[in-house]
Amino acid sequence: MQEVGPAFRLRIWFQAARMRTLPLAFAVIALGSGLACYHDKSSFKWSIFLLAVLTSFCYQILSNYANDLGDGIRGTDTDKQGEQRAVASGAISEKKMRNAVQLFTLLALTSGAFLSYLAFENLILNVLFQSLNILAVWSARSYTLGKNPYAYWGGGDVFVFIFFGYVGVLGSVAIHTNSFYVLDLLPASVAGAMSAAVLTLNNLRDIEGDKRHGKITLVVRYGYLWGRGYFKVLLMLSMMLNLIFAIIITIESLSYYPLVAHILFQLLLRFLYRKFMTADSSKKLDALLKPTALVTLLYCVSTALSMVL
């Protein structure tokens, strides 16, 4: 038998980490940091930004490893469409993946705790964000792990919306400014809706396999046609909320850049919508995952830049 080299083993771990999902983790940090600059240009700190990005990457990799392990244990990934998972395929043993989950649990807790300590002098805010750090780590682990993982009863959409929307964006504003702003609820909601759209595509693609293994996502619970309508609603909601936000920012700042960023976002949403309307198979839905994640990233980065130019 041919021995597997270190480079090949490392590649398997990179694949299991699902590196293509990391841009979503970076996107909300970038958006929140741009909003912080808009509210107070002197508030932005590179050290805080980079540590926040590192922390978000730890959360995301932890979530991906825990998801691989949880679904692998339950057999949900046995006949999965698209990207194959490491535990289900036998590329990584259950024991090694458990160790990886424990390692990234420790890294995420430590990084998040250090970020909160550096960002907040106010005791109440520090305690709040230390608590959110623990909750974020629990959320990352509990998607498919544990006795009652929330992905198996349809809670994934809510958690994705909250953590990739409100916690990620509003939290990123707060670590720079030590404040919260009502206006930021609009772009935070857009980021949450777009992230939920990515999850919905994934659940539409896997609906048959999830049904067989008792993974009751919202798409499984309410049906394939409902899921397709839900995806469209998320895109339309994102477009309308961002239009309102862009108009407000344009009036406040007397700059046309936010409207330019919105027009770009709207054109990209139309592209996604047209592609989705012709995506009538698991393979086509899987091919749409990367563009949807990329549009979410471009939205967050372009919106952030429009407020600091």
CORQUI-V294281 format. One line per field, one symbol per residue. ss: DSSP state (a for helix, b for strand, c for the rest). psi: psi as a letter, one per 20 degrees, with the letter a starting at -180 (. if undefined). A space follows every 50 residues. Layout:
ss = ???
psi = ???
//
This chain:
ss = cccccaaaaaaaaaaaccaaaaaaaaaaaaaaaaaaaaacaaaccaaaaa aaaaaaaaaaaaaaaaaaaaaaaacccccccccccaaaaccccaaaaaaa aaaaaaaaaaaaaaaaaaacccaaaaaaaaaaaaaaaaaaaaccccccca aacccaaaaaaaaaaaaaaaaaaaaaaccccccaaaaaaaaaaaaaaaaa aaaaacaaaaaacccccaaaaacaaaaaaaaaaaaaaaaaaaaaaaaaaa aaacccaaaaaaaaaaaaaaaaaaaaaccccaaaaaaaaaaaaaaaaaaa aaaaaaaac
psi = pppprhhgghhghgghimhiihhhghghggghhghghghohihpphgggh hgggghhgggggggghgggghggijhjgkqqbpqqgghijhpqgghhghg ggghggggggghghggghhphpgghggghhghgghgggghhjgiqahmpi hijjiggggggghiegggghhhghhgikrqphhihghhhgggghhhhghg gghghjgghhghjknmrhgggiqghghhhgggggghgggghhggghgghg ggikqighhghgggggghhhgggghhhinjrhghghhigghghhhgghgg ghgghhii.
//
